[in-house]
């Protein structure tokens, strides 16, 4: 029943969505600030406590205001879950930093301590970059026993592999490099995340200004880093060298030349660095051909976590599901994935 309520709202199923809205009560929507982060909290009608979801969006400028995100949060609330959706710092701008991940931890902790959250346990759901953030959050020692399930929609596993992909259009897995078409969004997120990982300086400010001034749909926007308008110091130039390199065979050498603390900070943002510490079940779902993260990234996540399961389905257009009668088997797999995630979250 929870699955039916959620999917009717998320997929906007004709007639069924209207029936569900009439048979379920309108949730209460609150806007709060948690640890300096604006969040939207959607609470079911009636008395709790209820099971809870912390939903981590992808690197989309609208974040919690994106229509599909709002349908998910309202659908989950009508199905009987407290839902918290934050605007994590940097995520809407495509800049993943330790601050992004620290905020996700703080919000998950705050959700688990709400009096209307049952047993202090939280389900983490994440989409795209948000899926990677959710996995890293679930691995935090202070939170590991509070997480009921991680629902990871098209996650990345290793930010270093993704950086190589974004800059060279080559994806490395098991010693082989496959050519892969890269989107402007992926390049923007990787470029900004590498630049912002530099220590605060005039160089970092200048490079970020160059990147932020570019057309977000320009897949070649990072080429403007070649002319930042100033002479760069050694560390900033090393980052630019990585971002402008198009040869996948040179990538390991160039990336390895970056300052060690910068490399460690970036690696700490990868599920690959900590996924083995996740105690909750991890339900991963991905399409066979994703425009952002190759399917082996989802396989890698499942291989790294102690309790992982992968569902591959053509129902997803990146993170957005669609109702299509052409792929009945794919939709059935998607339906089972949703049902397992909700059952684990409600258990």
Buried (B, 14 or more C-beta within 10 A) or exposed (E): EBBBBBBBBBBBBEEBBEEBBEEBEEBEBEEEEBEEBBBBBBBBEEEBEBBBBBBBBBBBEEBBBBEBBBBBBBBBBBBBBBBBBBBBBBBBBBBBBEBBBBBBBBBBBBBBEBEEBBEBBBBBBBBBBBBBBBBBBBBBEEBBEBBBBBBBBBBBBBBBBBBBBBBBBBBBBEEEBEEBEBBBBBBBBBBBBBBBBBEEEEBBEBBBEBBEEBEEEEBEBBEBBEEBEEEBBEBBEBBBBBBBBEEBEEBEEBBEEBBEEBBEBBBEBBBBBBBEBBBBBBBBBBBEEBBBBBBBBBBBBBEBBEEBEBBBBBBBEBBEBEBEEEBEEBBEBBBBBBBBBBEBBBE
